[in-house]
Amino acid sequence: MTIDVLYSKIHRVRVTGAELNYIGSITLDRDLMDAAQLLEGQKVSIVNINNGERLDTYLIPGQRGAGEVTLNGPAARKVQKGDLIIIIAYASMTVDQAKTYQPLIVFPNESTNTID
């Protein structure tokens, strides 16, 4: 048996854009993806701190060091530029693995969306 467990999260990052006329997903600065050990196409949950909205989508890598956090397609209706969000990734693990796994939590600079 496996269970879904918090794998990593980016806590309190600021939305830099919302592009409604796009296929879908979240475009995220490659530095943030690397810091949280996230992969292109990986499923993530988005929690909007400003309005309580929650959604699932997948990652598209953005320009490294630019601080981009853009919600695309229908997800763009769930955020506004400037909102603070949490990006959460889960992994399936056995119960024994989950008991000892330590999730990676990234706290970027909220003003620049960079890792200080």
Steps between C-alpha positions, in 0.01 A plus 500: 500500500613855429373832627538851361729712717631856481811482280591868482344843508577856411349705781369851433610594151346799319301460176662707224244430229172338401467405132144386424560437128747217548471121500531465878754446776729713714820651360760506775853640520746213448693601814186451710435165331855386571487618862185293560624210283203531264493377140349628178151357459475397866157529660476762773228643720465877524352665810420870475560666837307813398169338406515136613476355148661160446579328171719235343709559189842415356833681477656678205853632558544875466811709460762434764540785750206704371272423797211407268191341652226509234173310515382409151168404342202438727726521808548870418143560623598379848774758563588863451844643439650569841319219684707280730477128429639173628614241244478144634630174351414156632666161451368145543695306761464193708393564857851409620660745256255773602586459868857613441469727196578868561325729249690786341348839585621808315444852635572743215531874539136617466599824326721349228400131492869412527693272730718714729 
